[in-house]
Amino acid sequence: MPKSTYQIEREQRMAKQAKAMKSLTEDQIKAIDTTFNTLKRSLTLIHEINDLYMSDIRAMEDAYWKICQAFNKENNNA
């Protein structure tokens, strides 16, 4: 069965993303993983109990600074 346009585009996108991930530093990968997991946990809490713990807010701030440091975002306004 031939692949749909969507499947082809998805495979191309995933290949580009995998190549890009290989070019990141270990600190950048850790920062992305920390941020992803923190956001996932925080959003789950917000959806389940309509609240957020202070520890999750602290984790979001930590993730923010890890991204800033890993990607030199401290001095950028964007």
C-alpha positions in Angstrom: 0.0 0.0 0.0 1.5 3.4 -1.0 2.2 5.9 1.7 0.0 9.0 2.0 1.4 12.5 1.6 0.9 12.9 5.3 3.0 9.8 6.1 5.8 10.9 3.8 5.8 14.4 5.3 5.7 13.0 8.8 8.7 10.7 8.1 10.7 13.6 6.6 9.9 15.9 9.6 10.9 13.2 12.0 14.2 12.5 10.2 15.0 16.3 10.3 14.2 16.4 14.0 16.4 13.4 14.7 19.2 15.0 12.8 18.8 18.2 14.7 18.7 16.5 18.1 22.1 14.8 17.3 23.6 18.2 16.9 22.6 19.5 20.4 24.9 19.5 23.3 24.2 17.2 26.3 23.2 20.3 28.4 20.8 21.4 25.7 19.1 17.9 25.6 18.9 17.9 29.4 17.3 21.4 29.3 14.7 20.3 26.7 13.9 17.1 28.6 13.6 18.9 31.9 11.3 21.5 30.4 9.2 19.0 28.6 8.7 16.8 31.7 8.0 19.9 33.9 5.4 21.2 31.5 3.8 17.8 31.2 3.6 17.3 34.9 2.3 20.9 35.5 -0.4 20.7 32.8 -1.5 17.3 34.1 -2.0 18.8 37.6 -3.9 21.8 36.2 -6.2 19.6 34.2 -6.8 17.1 37.0 -7.2 19.3 40.0 -7.3 22.8 38.6 -4.4 23.8 40.7 -0.6 24.0 40.7 1.8 23.2 43.6 4.5 25.7 44.5 7.0 22.9 43.8 5.8 22.8 40.2 6.2 26.5 39.9 9.7 26.2 41.2 10.3 23.4 38.7 9.1 25.6 35.9 11.4 28.4 36.9 14.3 25.9 37.0 13.4 24.6 33.6 13.2 28.2 32.3 16.7 29.0 33.5 18.1 25.7 32.1 16.7 26.6 28.7 18.1 30.2 29.0 21.6 28.9 29.8 21.7 26.0 27.4 20.5 28.2 24.4 22.1 31.5 25.4 18.7 33.1 25.9 19.6 35.2 29.0 20.5 38.3 26.9 17.8 38.0 24.3 14.5 39.8 24.7 12.7 37.4 22.5 
